[in-house]
Amino acid sequence: MRNLINTLFRWLAKNVVTLVVVIAILIGVGFIKQQWDNFKNENQLNLDQLHESRTAIEKMRKEAEKSVATLAPSPNATMNQIVEKLKGIKKQLDNAQIKRRELWDTSNLIDRNNPTSLTFRKLIELDIQIKLLEQANSYANHLYKQAKDLVESLKDKKAYLAKLVAKQKGISNRISAKIAEQKKLSSQDVPYMQRSPNWDWPPTYTDKRVDRVKRDLVPLNNAKAEAQRDIADQEKLIAILNNPRKALPFKVSSFETAMQRQLESEIEKYEKQLADNWFQRAAKQVTKVLPKALWIVFAIIVTPIAIKLFTFYVVAPLATRRPGICLLPGSSGLIQFGTNDEMKRTGSPRASTVSKSIILDDKSELLVHPEFLQSVSLEAKKETKWLLDWTMPLTSLASGMYGLTRVYPDGSEPVVISSSKDPLLEISEIDLPAGSAVVLQPRCLVGIVQRPAEPICIKGYWRFGLSNWLTMQLRYVVFHGPARLIVKGCRGIRIEPVNTGRAINQAAMLGFSANLQYAVTRCETFGSYLMGKQELFNDRFSGQPGCCIYEETPYPNARTGVTGRGIEGVIDSFLKVFGI
């Protein structure tokens, strides 16, 4: 009754603690989620308001640009039209500046600096209107100045042209007077004193007065030609000024106000806060790799099933139909075990105990794993043997048969062999007489009793038949008598005679007589193989005399099935190929 109450109390306490932990986890997760949702919703709401403001401002800006474009004068406008446009632009610009000043003065400091407020948005809109009107005003002033300069320049050019024409007229009058004077002098007799003789024959003379008039006409004609060129150049300039090149139409230049920059900075801040959050970053990364991860998980789940389907329905039937192999048909299948030295081929199959007492005669020695050496006489001589068989170093290392303790005999004092770490292991002693041989997995070997003058013979036999490749077991390690083998097995070891034939779970198999026919059969159902309840193959033995050796229960860690054993399972499969 007391044990029942204690059991119920422990069960209740365990479940109450579990309930408290679950409640704490749920409350903690709920609180964190609530805080995150509040933070996210608040930031998202502010960000949505800022985006809405930016959209409205952009829409207002496009409408304002169209409106200002109609206010700006056209490039072909007259000076009077330009003046009227300037008056309209100036009036609207003054009104916009007054509205902004009044809004700034009547609003509070918080609204003026809060990008999500309506006041902040209206201030930006007024700033944009002011900037656009200032551009239109600058363009109109430029056109006005250009038109004014053109009129003034045309006036100056025409006045200068009039001066040039008057100058040319004066020069022309002087030339006409000189020509009239020359004609008059040419029609008169030349006085003697005005004659200028020519040194030729017959002698002639010219009128000095006429020569003087001709000399006076040369600079006058040059001055008249220069005046004509100046007049032509001036007329070209006046013609150009009368048809001036048209100015470019008004075009809004891109700009951004200070408050717009503040709005964009605020949007960028909120977007960065949402994007840089660890939960958001993790969600983005998960979303990015989720499809690939799902395919990998699907492949991890499906691939073992597909492999098992292939091996169960294709590989296993092929291997089952193959004939068995016999490694040493000429050897004896005789195996001796127990404590009464009775030679048995049949009898009680259980052949193990938790501990085993080994008595050595004067001609024998014991090689054993140090962790299995439980009790030994103080007078017994002990030393280290680094490797079980130097001719098979890899097999010895892979099976753990290295760093062994060598124990020499000490009269009738027994050596007790038992597992000091694993409570499930039991120990059995197998006596191989001369001429007998057994195929054994070295991993189950704990120790060997042999004669130093006649050590045990261990050989590896390779078989490369189709059945060996299908079952991935190419090498078999055979122990030849005379010797005594000390082996271990989970929850006990059974040694059964084959008689008319036996099939044994492959996961439990430790060894068999080397003269038996060895083959495999497929396990009964696919479901048990798929879920790892059974190995794909059961070992099948026939022929006699001979025995098979297996442990009562496959070791609990030796799982197969869909989950498998990871790297350990791969290593075990690799060692199985080499019979280890």
DOKEKOL-262045 format. One line per field, with one value per residue (C-alpha): residue number from 1; residue in one letter; chain; x, y, z. Coordinates in nm, 2 decimals. Layout:
# residues N
k	(NUM,...)
r	(a,...)
c	(A,...)
X	(X,...)
Y	(Y,...)
Z	(Z,...)
***
This chain:
# residues 580
k	(1,2,3,4,5,6,7,8,9,10,11,12,13,14,15,16,17,18,19,20,21,22,23,24,25,26,27,28,29,30,31,32,33,34,35,36,37,38,39,40,41,42,43,44,45,46,47,48,49,50,51,52,53,54,55,56,57,58,59,60,61,62,63,64,65,66,67,68,69,70,71,72,73,74,75,76,77,78,79,80,81,82,83,84,85,86,87,88,89,90,91,92,93,94,95,96,97,98,99,100,101,102,103,104,105,106,107,108,109,110,111,112,113,114,115,116,117,118,119,120,121,122,123,124,125,126,127,128,129,130,131,132,133,134,135,136,137,138,139,140,141,142,143,144,145,146,147,148,149,150,151,152,153,154,155,156,157,158,159,160,161,162,163,164,165,166,167,168,169,170,171,172,173,174,175,176,177,178,179,180,181,182,183,184,185,186,187,188,189,190,191,192,193,194,195,196,197,198,199,200,201,202,203,204,205,206,207,208,209,210,211,212,213,214,215,216,217,218,219,220,221,222,223,224,225,226,227,228,229,230,231,232,233,234,235,236,237,238,239,240,241,242,243,244,245,246,247,248,249,250,251,252,253,254,255,256,257,258,259,260,261,262,263,264,265,266,267,268,269,270,271,272,273,274,275,276,277,278,279,280,281,282,283,284,285,286,287,288,289,290,291,292,293,294,295,296,297,298,299,300,301,302,303,304,305,306,307,308,309,310,311,312,313,314,315,316,317,318,319,320,321,322,323,324,325,326,327,328,329,330,331,332,333,334,335,336,337,338,339,340,341,342,343,344,345,346,347,348,349,350,351,352,353,354,355,356,357,358,359,360,361,362,363,364,365,366,367,368,369,370,371,372,373,374,375,376,377,378,379,380,381,382,383,384,385,386,387,388,389,390,391,392,393,394,395,396,397,398,399,400,401,402,403,404,405,406,407,408,409,410,411,412,413,414,415,416,417,418,419,420,421,422,423,424,425,426,427,428,429,430,431,432,433,434,435,436,437,438,439,440,441,442,443,444,445,446,447,448,449,450,451,452,453,454,455,456,457,458,459,460,461,462,463,464,465,466,467,468,469,470,471,472,473,474,475,476,477,478,479,480,481,482,483,484,485,486,487,488,489,490,491,492,493,494,495,496,497,498,499,500,501,502,503,504,505,506,507,508,509,510,511,512,513,514,515,516,517,518,519,520,521,522,523,524,525,526,527,528,529,530,531,532,533,534,535,536,537,538,539,540,541,542,543,544,545,546,547,548,549,550,551,552,553,554,555,556,557,558,559,560,561,562,563,564,565,566,567,568,569,570,571,572,573,574,575,576,577,578,579,580)
r	(m,r,n,l,i,n,t,l,f,r,w,l,a,k,n,v,v,t,l,v,v,v,i,a,i,l,i,g,v,g,f,i,k,q,q,w,d,n,f,k,n,e,n,q,l,n,l,d,q,l,h,e,s,r,t,a,i,e,k,m,r,k,e,a,e,k,s,v,a,t,l,a,p,s,p,n,a,t,m,n,q,i,v,e,k,l,k,g,i,k,k,q,l,d,n,a,q,i,k,r,r,e,l,w,d,t,s,n,l,i,d,r,n,n,p,t,s,l,t,f,r,k,l,i,e,l,d,i,q,i,k,l,l,e,q,a,n,s,y,a,n,h,l,y,k,q,a,k,d,l,v,e,s,l,k,d,k,k,a,y,l,a,k,l,v,a,k,q,k,g,i,s,n,r,i,s,a,k,i,a,e,q,k,k,l,s,s,q,d,v,p,y,m,q,r,s,p,n,w,d,w,p,p,t,y,t,d,k,r,v,d,r,v,k,r,d,l,v,p,l,n,n,a,k,a,e,a,q,r,d,i,a,d,q,e,k,l,i,a,i,l,n,n,p,r,k,a,l,p,f,k,v,s,s,f,e,t,a,m,q,r,q,l,e,s,e,i,e,k,y,e,k,q,l,a,d,n,w,f,q,r,a,a,k,q,v,t,k,v,l,p,k,a,l,w,i,v,f,a,i,i,v,t,p,i,a,i,k,l,f,t,f,y,v,v,a,p,l,a,t,r,r,p,g,i,c,l,l,p,g,s,s,g,l,i,q,f,g,t,n,d,e,m,k,r,t,g,s,p,r,a,s,t,v,s,k,s,i,i,l,d,d,k,s,e,l,l,v,h,p,e,f,l,q,s,v,s,l,e,a,k,k,e,t,k,w,l,l,d,w,t,m,p,l,t,s,l,a,s,g,m,y,g,l,t,r,v,y,p,d,g,s,e,p,v,v,i,s,s,s,k,d,p,l,l,e,i,s,e,i,d,l,p,a,g,s,a,v,v,l,q,p,r,c,l,v,g,i,v,q,r,p,a,e,p,i,c,i,k,g,y,w,r,f,g,l,s,n,w,l,t,m,q,l,r,y,v,v,f,h,g,p,a,r,l,i,v,k,g,c,r,g,i,r,i,e,p,v,n,t,g,r,a,i,n,q,a,a,m,l,g,f,s,a,n,l,q,y,a,v,t,r,c,e,t,f,g,s,y,l,m,g,k,q,e,l,f,n,d,r,f,s,g,q,p,g,c,c,i,y,e,e,t,p,y,p,n,a,r,t,g,v,t,g,r,g,i,e,g,v,i,d,s,f,l,k,v,f,g,i)
c	(A,A,A,A,A,A,A,A,A,A,A,A,A,A,A,A,A,A,A,A,A,A,A,A,A,A,A,A,A,A,A,A,A,A,A,A,A,A,A,A,A,A,A,A,A,A,A,A,A,A,A,A,A,A,A,A,A,A,A,A,A,A,A,A,A,A,A,A,A,A,A,A,A,A,A,A,A,A,A,A,A,A,A,A,A,A,A,A,A,A,A,A,A,A,A,A,A,A,A,A,A,A,A,A,A,A,A,A,A,A,A,A,A,A,A,A,A,A,A,A,A,A,A,A,A,A,A,A,A,A,A,A,A,A,A,A,A,A,A,A,A,A,A,A,A,A,A,A,A,A,A,A,A,A,A,A,A,A,A,A,A,A,A,A,A,A,A,A,A,A,A,A,A,A,A,A,A,A,A,A,A,A,A,A,A,A,A,A,A,A,A,A,A,A,A,A,A,A,A,A,A,A,A,A,A,A,A,A,A,A,A,A,A,A,A,A,A,A,A,A,A,A,A,A,A,A,A,A,A,A,A,A,A,A,A,A,A,A,A,A,A,A,A,A,A,A,A,A,A,A,A,A,A,A,A,A,A,A,A,A,A,A,A,A,A,A,A,A,A,A,A,A,A,A,A,A,A,A,A,A,A,A,A,A,A,A,A,A,A,A,A,A,A,A,A,A,A,A,A,A,A,A,A,A,A,A,A,A,A,A,A,A,A,A,A,A,A,A,A,A,A,A,A,A,A,A,A,A,A,A,A,A,A,A,A,A,A,A,A,A,A,A,A,A,A,A,A,A,A,A,A,A,A,A,A,A,A,A,A,A,A,A,A,A,A,A,A,A,A,A,A,A,A,A,A,A,A,A,A,A,A,A,A,A,A,A,A,A,A,A,A,A,A,A,A,A,A,A,A,A,A,A,A,A,A,A,A,A,A,A,A,A,A,A,A,A,A,A,A,A,A,A,A,A,A,A,A,A,A,A,A,A,A,A,A,A,A,A,A,A,A,A,A,A,A,A,A,A,A,A,A,A,A,A,A,A,A,A,A,A,A,A,A,A,A,A,A,A,A,A,A,A,A,A,A,A,A,A,A,A,A,A,A,A,A,A,A,A,A,A,A,A,A,A,A,A,A,A,A,A,A,A,A,A,A,A,A,A,A,A,A,A,A,A,A,A,A,A,A,A,A,A,A,A,A,A,A,A,A,A,A,A,A,A,A,A,A,A,A,A,A,A,A,A,A,A,A,A,A,A,A,A,A,A,A,A,A,A,A,A,A,A,A,A,A,A,A,A,A,A,A,A,A,A,A,A,A,A,A,A)
X	(0.00,0.28,0.46,0.13,0.09,0.45,0.41,0.09,0.26,0.56,0.33,0.12,0.43,0.59,0.28,0.22,0.57,0.53,0.20,0.37,0.65,0.41,0.20,0.52,0.64,0.30,0.28,0.64,0.58,0.25,0.41,0.70,0.46,0.24,0.53,0.66,0.31,0.27,0.62,0.55,0.20,0.30,0.60,0.40,0.12,0.36,0.53,0.19,0.10,0.44,0.39,0.04,0.18,0.45,0.20,-0.03,0.26,0.38,0.02,0.00,0.34,0.23,-0.08,0.12,0.37,0.09,-0.06,0.27,0.35,0.03,0.15,0.49,0.51,0.57,0.91,0.73,0.55,0.59,0.73,0.38,0.27,0.57,0.51,0.15,0.27,0.52,0.25,0.04,0.33,0.44,0.09,0.06,0.41,0.34,0.01,0.19,0.46,0.20,0.00,0.32,0.41,0.07,0.06,0.40,0.31,-0.03,0.09,0.27,0.63,0.54,0.32,0.58,0.84,0.62,0.64,0.31,0.11,-0.11,0.06,0.40,0.24,0.08,0.41,0.58,0.30,0.34,0.72,0.68,0.44,0.68,0.98,0.78,0.66,1.01,1.13,0.85,0.93,1.30,1.21,0.98,1.24,1.49,1.25,1.18,1.55,1.62,1.34,1.44,1.80,1.69,1.49,1.76,2.02,1.80,1.76,2.13,2.21,1.96,2.10,2.45,2.33,2.18,2.52,2.69,2.45,2.50,2.87,2.86,2.64,2.89,3.17,2.97,2.91,3.27,3.36,3.10,3.25,3.60,3.48,3.31,3.62,3.83,3.59,3.61,3.99,4.01,3.80,4.03,4.38,4.66,4.87,5.24,5.32,5.07,5.22,5.41,5.64,5.67,6.02,5.93,5.93,5.76,5.75,5.41,5.28,5.00,4.79,4.92,4.58,4.41,4.67,4.60,4.23,4.29,4.51,4.23,3.98,4.17,4.12,3.76,3.68,3.84,3.64,3.32,3.39,3.46,3.14,2.95,3.09,3.00,2.65,2.61,2.74,2.51,2.21,2.29,2.30,1.97,1.81,1.93,1.79,1.46,1.44,1.59,1.64,1.35,1.41,1.35,1.00,0.96,1.07,1.06,1.39,1.41,1.44,1.37,1.28,1.44,1.11,1.09,1.44,1.32,1.02,1.23,1.48,1.19,1.06,1.40,1.43,1.11,1.18,1.53,1.38,1.13,1.39,1.67,1.46,1.60,1.25,1.20,1.55,1.50,1.16,1.31,1.60,1.35,1.12,1.42,1.55,1.22,1.14,1.49,1.47,1.14,1.28,1.58,1.35,1.13,1.44,1.57,1.23,1.17,1.52,1.55,1.21,1.29,1.62,1.44,1.17,1.45,1.64,1.34,1.17,1.47,1.80,1.66,1.49,1.81,2.02,1.77,1.78,2.16,2.30,2.47,2.85,3.07,3.40,3.57,3.37,3.65,3.66,3.48,3.17,3.25,3.20,3.25,3.09,2.96,3.14,3.14,3.38,3.12,3.16,2.83,2.67,2.32,2.19,2.10,2.15,2.21,2.58,2.65,2.65,2.70,3.06,3.29,3.57,3.86,4.11,4.44,4.66,5.04,5.06,4.80,4.77,4.48,4.45,4.16,4.02,4.13,3.78,3.65,3.92,3.72,3.93,4.27,4.52,4.79,5.06,4.95,5.19,5.03,5.17,5.03,4.98,4.92,4.76,4.57,4.72,4.99,4.91,4.57,4.63,4.33,4.09,4.24,4.21,3.86,3.72,3.88,4.12,4.42,4.59,4.50,4.61,4.81,4.76,4.98,4.86,4.89,4.80,4.43,4.34,4.06,4.04,3.70,3.58,3.28,3.16,3.25,3.05,2.75,2.50,2.33,2.64,2.69,3.00,3.04,3.34,3.36,3.61,3.74,3.91,4.18,4.03,3.73,3.69,3.42,3.33,3.31,3.26,3.57,3.36,3.20,3.54,3.64,3.95,4.13,4.28,4.56,4.89,5.19,5.37,5.07,4.88,4.54,4.52,4.30,4.24,4.03,3.85,3.73,3.42,3.32,3.00,2.68,2.52,2.82,2.79,2.42,2.45,2.77,2.97,3.29,3.52,3.48,3.71,3.77,3.92,4.08,4.12,4.26,4.17,3.91,3.72,3.56,3.27,3.01,2.65,2.36,2.14,2.31,2.45,2.29,2.47,2.23,2.29,2.17,2.02,1.78,1.85,1.79,1.71,1.83,1.80,2.10,2.13,2.18,2.43,2.78,2.92,2.88,3.07,3.29,3.17,2.80,2.62,2.56,2.29,2.03,1.65,1.44,1.26,0.89,0.73,0.82,0.67,0.89,1.20,1.08,1.04,1.36,1.21,1.40,1.70,1.65,1.81,1.79,2.10,2.01,2.23,2.21,2.43,2.57,2.74,2.77,2.63,2.53,2.61,2.39,2.31,1.97,1.88,2.04,2.20,1.94,2.16,2.18,1.88,1.81,1.49,1.39,1.58,1.89,2.21,2.37,2.75,2.76,2.54,2.76,3.07,2.91,2.80,3.15,3.30,3.04,3.19,3.52,3.36,3.43)
Y	(0.00,0.24,0.17,0.24,0.57,0.67,0.57,0.78,1.07,1.07,1.04,1.33,1.54,1.47,1.56,1.87,1.99,1.92,2.12,2.41,2.41,2.39,2.68,2.89,2.82,2.91,3.23,3.33,3.26,3.45,3.75,3.76,3.72,4.00,4.24,4.16,4.21,4.54,4.66,4.54,4.68,5.02,5.05,4.91,5.16,5.45,5.32,5.29,5.65,5.77,5.59,5.74,6.09,6.03,5.91,6.21,6.45,6.30,6.33,6.69,6.77,6.64,6.86,7.16,7.12,7.12,7.43,7.62,7.52,7.71,8.02,8.04,8.25,8.09,8.14,8.35,8.58,8.95,9.17,9.28,8.92,8.83,9.12,9.00,8.64,8.77,8.96,8.64,8.43,8.68,8.71,8.33,8.30,8.57,8.39,8.05,8.21,8.38,8.05,7.86,8.13,8.13,7.75,7.74,8.00,7.85,7.48,7.34,7.21,6.84,6.85,7.05,6.78,6.47,6.32,6.14,6.45,6.64,6.96,6.82,6.70,7.04,7.22,6.99,7.06,7.44,7.41,7.23,7.50,7.77,7.60,7.55,7.91,8.03,7.83,7.98,8.33,8.28,8.16,8.45,8.70,8.54,8.58,8.94,9.03,8.86,9.05,9.38,9.33,9.25,9.57,9.78,9.62,9.66,10.03,10.08,9.89,10.10,10.43,10.32,10.22,10.57,10.72,10.49,10.59,10.96,10.92,10.74,11.01,11.28,11.09,11.04,11.42,11.50,11.25,11.41,11.76,11.63,11.47,11.80,11.99,11.75,11.79,12.16,12.17,11.93,12.16,12.46,12.55,12.45,12.75,12.72,12.71,12.42,12.20,11.89,11.77,11.39,11.27,11.09,11.17,11.37,11.57,11.60,11.74,11.69,11.93,11.94,12.05,11.75,11.52,11.67,11.60,11.24,11.19,11.33,11.09,10.77,10.79,10.91,10.60,10.38,10.54,10.50,10.13,10.08,10.26,10.04,9.73,9.85,9.93,9.57,9.42,9.63,9.54,9.17,9.22,9.40,9.12,8.87,9.07,9.11,8.72,8.61,8.24,8.10,8.03,7.68,7.62,7.62,7.29,7.20,7.11,6.83,6.93,6.79,7.01,6.97,6.83,6.58,6.46,6.43,6.23,5.99,5.95,5.85,5.60,5.45,5.43,5.23,5.00,4.93,4.86,4.61,4.45,4.43,4.25,3.90,3.75,3.92,3.82,3.46,3.45,3.58,3.32,3.04,3.15,3.16,2.81,2.65,2.49,2.34,2.22,2.05,1.87,1.76,1.64,1.46,1.30,1.19,1.04,0.87,0.76,0.50,0.37,0.34,0.16,-0.08,-0.15,-0.22,-0.44,-0.63,-0.70,-0.71,-0.78,-1.02,-1.26,-1.28,-1.35,-1.61,-1.81,-1.84,-2.17,-2.17,-2.16,-2.39,-2.25,-2.56,-2.88,-3.10,-2.96,-3.10,-2.94,-3.05,-2.77,-2.84,-2.61,-2.62,-2.70,-3.08,-3.12,-3.32,-3.33,-3.22,-3.19,-3.17,-3.10,-2.78,-2.49,-2.22,-2.19,-1.87,-1.72,-1.37,-1.47,-1.75,-1.91,-2.02,-2.27,-2.28,-2.59,-2.56,-2.55,-2.28,-1.90,-1.66,-1.36,-1.13,-0.78,-0.59,-0.47,-0.83,-0.95,-0.95,-1.17,-1.32,-1.48,-1.24,-1.50,-1.52,-1.36,-1.09,-0.89,-0.69,-0.83,-0.54,-0.72,-1.05,-1.16,-0.96,-1.13,-0.96,-0.62,-0.44,-0.71,-0.71,-0.33,-0.30,-0.58,-0.43,-0.72,-0.50,-0.40,-0.75,-0.89,-1.21,-1.43,-1.73,-2.03,-2.04,-2.40,-2.45,-2.09,-1.98,-1.66,-1.50,-1.33,-1.10,-0.76,-0.47,-0.21,-0.37,-0.55,-0.72,-0.91,-1.28,-1.48,-1.82,-2.05,-2.25,-2.53,-2.60,-2.94,-3.01,-3.03,-2.82,-2.46,-2.19,-1.88,-1.61,-1.23,-1.09,-0.82,-1.08,-1.22,-1.15,-1.37,-1.69,-1.97,-2.12,-2.30,-2.07,-2.34,-2.39,-2.06,-2.04,-2.02,-1.74,-1.71,-1.49,-1.64,-1.42,-1.51,-1.30,-1.48,-1.30,-1.38,-1.23,-0.91,-0.90,-0.95,-0.73,-1.00,-1.08,-1.20,-1.46,-1.49,-1.85,-1.97,-2.31,-2.54,-2.65,-2.35,-2.22,-1.90,-1.68,-1.48,-1.23,-1.19,-0.97,-1.15,-1.48,-1.70,-2.01,-2.28,-2.49,-2.79,-2.74,-3.09,-3.06,-2.69,-2.36,-2.00,-1.74,-1.36,-1.21,-0.93,-1.19,-1.42,-1.45,-1.75,-2.10,-2.42,-2.37,-2.70,-2.59,-2.47,-2.10,-1.91,-1.64,-1.61,-1.30,-1.18,-1.26,-0.92,-0.59,-0.39,-0.54,-0.48,-0.12,-0.03,-0.19,-0.48,-0.73,-0.75,-0.79,-1.14,-1.43,-1.66,-2.01,-2.31,-2.67,-2.98,-3.16,-3.21,-2.84,-2.57,-2.21,-1.95,-1.65,-1.41,-1.43,-1.07,-0.84,-0.54,-0.26,0.00,-0.21,-0.04,-0.04,0.05,0.40,0.59,0.38,0.44,0.72,0.71,0.41,0.21,0.30,0.19,-0.14,-0.21,-0.15,-0.38,-0.65,-0.66,-0.77,-1.02,-0.80)
Z	(0.00,0.09,-0.24,-0.43,-0.25,-0.32,-0.69,-0.72,-0.54,-0.77,-1.07,-0.96,-0.87,-1.20,-1.39,-1.18,-1.25,-1.62,-1.61,-1.44,-1.69,-1.98,-1.84,-1.78,-2.13,-2.28,-2.07,-2.16,-2.53,-2.52,-2.35,-2.60,-2.89,-2.75,-2.70,-3.05,-3.20,-3.02,-3.14,-3.49,-3.51,-3.37,-3.61,-3.90,-3.83,-3.82,-4.14,-4.32,-4.22,-4.35,-4.68,-4.70,-4.65,-4.91,-5.16,-5.10,-5.12,-5.45,-5.59,-5.48,-5.63,-5.97,-5.96,-5.84,-6.12,-6.38,-6.22,-6.21,-6.57,-6.67,-6.47,-6.64,-6.96,-7.29,-7.47,-7.74,-7.50,-7.54,-7.27,-7.16,-7.14,-6.94,-6.70,-6.64,-6.58,-6.33,-6.14,-6.11,-6.00,-5.74,-5.60,-5.55,-5.41,-5.15,-5.06,-5.02,-4.80,-4.58,-4.54,-4.44,-4.19,-4.03,-4.02,-3.86,-3.60,-3.50,-3.48,-3.18,-3.17,-3.16,-3.47,-3.66,-3.59,-3.61,-3.97,-3.91,-3.82,-4.07,-3.99,-4.10,-4.42,-4.50,-4.43,-4.69,-4.94,-4.89,-4.92,-5.25,-5.38,-5.28,-5.44,-5.77,-5.77,-5.71,-6.01,-6.22,-6.10,-6.18,-6.53,-6.59,-6.47,-6.70,-7.00,-6.90,-6.87,-7.20,-7.37,-7.22,-7.31,-7.66,-7.70,-7.56,-7.78,-8.09,-8.02,-7.97,-8.29,-8.50,-8.36,-8.44,-8.79,-8.84,-8.75,-8.99,-9.27,-9.19,-9.20,-9.53,-9.67,-9.57,-9.73,-10.05,-10.06,-10.02,-10.30,-10.53,-10.46,-10.54,-10.87,-10.97,-10.89,-11.10,-11.40,-11.37,-11.36,-11.65,-11.87,-11.81,-11.95,-11.72,-11.60,-11.66,-11.30,-11.24,-11.51,-11.42,-11.70,-11.79,-11.88,-12.20,-12.57,-12.71,-12.39,-12.21,-11.88,-11.63,-11.41,-11.06,-10.93,-11.08,-10.94,-10.60,-10.63,-10.73,-10.43,-10.20,-10.35,-10.25,-9.87,-9.92,-10.13,-9.87,-9.60,-9.80,-9.85,-9.48,-9.39,-9.63,-9.47,-9.12,-9.23,-9.38,-9.06,-8.85,-9.07,-9.02,-8.64,-8.65,-8.86,-8.60,-8.32,-8.50,-8.52,-8.18,-8.10,-7.89,-7.53,-7.39,-7.23,-6.86,-6.70,-6.33,-6.18,-5.93,-5.57,-5.22,-4.93,-4.58,-4.44,-4.72,-4.63,-4.27,-4.39,-4.60,-4.31,-4.08,-4.33,-4.37,-3.99,-3.94,-4.23,-4.09,-3.74,-3.89,-4.13,-3.87,-3.61,-3.54,-3.57,-3.91,-4.03,-3.92,-4.09,-4.42,-4.40,-4.32,-4.61,-4.84,-4.77,-4.67,-5.02,-5.04,-4.68,-4.75,-5.05,-4.84,-4.56,-4.82,-4.97,-4.62,-4.54,-4.88,-4.97,-4.69,-4.77,-5.14,-5.06,-4.83,-5.09,-5.35,-5.11,-4.99,-5.32,-5.56,-5.37,-5.10,-5.35,-5.56,-5.25,-5.11,-5.44,-5.44,-5.31,-4.97,-4.92,-4.71,-4.60,-4.47,-4.55,-4.42,-4.07,-3.77,-3.64,-3.29,-3.02,-2.65,-2.39,-2.03,-1.71,-1.72,-2.01,-2.19,-2.57,-2.72,-3.06,-2.90,-2.56,-2.36,-2.59,-2.32,-2.27,-2.08,-1.73,-1.59,-1.49,-1.59,-1.39,-1.61,-1.47,-1.66,-1.68,-1.68,-2.06,-2.12,-2.11,-2.11,-2.33,-2.22,-2.23,-1.92,-1.85,-1.83,-1.59,-1.27,-1.03,-1.05,-0.81,-0.67,-0.76,-1.12,-1.37,-1.59,-1.88,-2.18,-2.53,-2.76,-3.05,-3.07,-3.40,-3.57,-3.91,-3.89,-3.74,-3.89,-3.78,-3.43,-3.40,-3.55,-3.33,-3.01,-2.96,-2.87,-2.54,-2.40,-2.06,-2.08,-1.76,-1.70,-1.49,-1.11,-1.00,-0.95,-0.88,-1.12,-1.32,-1.31,-1.63,-1.62,-1.77,-1.54,-1.74,-1.91,-1.69,-1.99,-2.10,-2.02,-2.08,-2.25,-2.29,-2.62,-2.65,-3.00,-3.02,-3.28,-3.63,-3.55,-3.68,-3.62,-3.80,-3.54,-3.54,-3.35,-3.19,-2.96,-2.85,-2.49,-2.46,-2.57,-2.38,-2.58,-2.56,-2.61,-2.80,-3.02,-3.05,-3.20,-3.58,-3.71,-4.09,-4.31,-4.61,-4.90,-5.11,-5.40,-5.52,-5.62,-5.28,-5.10,-5.29,-5.24,-4.86,-4.85,-4.66,-4.85,-4.57,-4.29,-3.99,-3.89,-3.56,-3.58,-3.27,-3.04,-2.83,-2.59,-2.69,-2.44,-2.60,-2.48,-2.57,-2.47,-2.20,-2.27,-2.55,-2.71,-2.90,-3.10,-3.32,-3.68,-3.73,-4.02,-4.06,-3.88,-3.95,-3.70,-3.68,-3.84,-3.59,-3.31,-3.49,-3.34,-3.53,-3.67,-3.75,-4.05,-4.21,-4.24,-4.55,-4.50,-4.68,-4.61,-4.62,-4.64,-4.32,-4.31,-4.36,-4.51,-4.23,-3.96,-4.18,-4.26,-3.90,-3.79,-3.60,-3.80,-4.02,-4.40,-4.39,-4.15,-4.15,-4.27,-4.18,-4.30,-4.29,-3.99,-3.76,-3.66,-3.43,-3.46,-3.19,-3.12,-2.84,-2.67,-2.76,-3.02,-2.84,-2.78,-2.95,-3.27,-3.43,-3.80,-3.97,-4.10,-3.83,-3.86,-3.66,-3.86,-3.89,-3.65,-3.88,-4.18,-3.99,-3.88,-4.24,-4.36,-4.09,-4.19,-4.54,-4.38,-4.14,-3.83)
***
